[in-house]
Amino acid sequence: FSLAEAVSRSVRAGVDVLLFCHEIEAAMQAFEHLCRETETEERLRERVESSYQRIKRLKERYLRSFRGVGEDLLTEHIGITSHQKIVEEIIKAREH
């Protein structure tokens, strides 16, 4: 299947979260495709909305006490070259 077809089929089959590791461009393409499809397909839009509500409820239930990451932990990870490269890829992908 193409990326677009895989995304559409996955969401229609009930997948709430799609993971794209190491391929920022693929993630952006998938998101844009899903946005376009939900503009014209009410059933798919409803499916995405129900996924969103499920995820939101889970976060409210299990992350209620989460207050963020401590500054000491952040400074250990922020500025790492590999992380900066990912940020740059995201910025490039959004510009196109």
Contacts in CASP RR format, 6 or more apart in sequence:
PFRMAT RR
TARGET T0000
AUTHOR 0000-0000-0000
METHOD contacts of the structure
MODEL  1
FSLAEAVSRSVRAGVDVLLFCHEIEAAMQAFEHLCRETETEERLRERVES
SYQRIKRLKERYLRSFRGVGEDLLTEHIGITSHQKIVEEIIKAREH
1 9 0 8 1.000
3 26 0 8 1.000
3 29 0 8 1.000
3 30 0 8 1.000
3 33 0 8 1.000
4 29 0 8 1.000
4 30 0 8 1.000
4 33 0 8 1.000
7 18 0 8 1.000
7 30 0 8 1.000
7 33 0 8 1.000
7 34 0 8 1.000
8 33 0 8 1.000
8 34 0 8 1.000
8 37 0 8 1.000
8 44 0 8 1.000
10 18 0 8 1.000
11 18 0 8 1.000
11 34 0 8 1.000
11 44 0 8 1.000
11 47 0 8 1.000
11 48 0 8 1.000
11 51 0 8 1.000
12 44 0 8 1.000
12 47 0 8 1.000
14 47 0 8 1.000
14 51 0 8 1.000
15 51 0 8 1.000
16 51 0 8 1.000
16 54 0 8 1.000
16 55 0 8 1.000
17 51 0 8 1.000
17 55 0 8 1.000
18 30 0 8 1.000
20 26 0 8 1.000
20 27 0 8 1.000
20 30 0 8 1.000
24 86 0 8 1.000
24 89 0 8 1.000
24 90 0 8 1.000
24 93 0 8 1.000
25 89 0 8 1.000
25 93 0 8 1.000
28 93 0 8 1.000
28 94 0 8 1.000
34 44 0 8 1.000
34 48 0 8 1.000
37 44 0 8 1.000
38 44 0 8 1.000
38 45 0 8 1.000
38 48 0 8 1.000
39 45 0 8 1.000
77 83 0 8 1.000
END
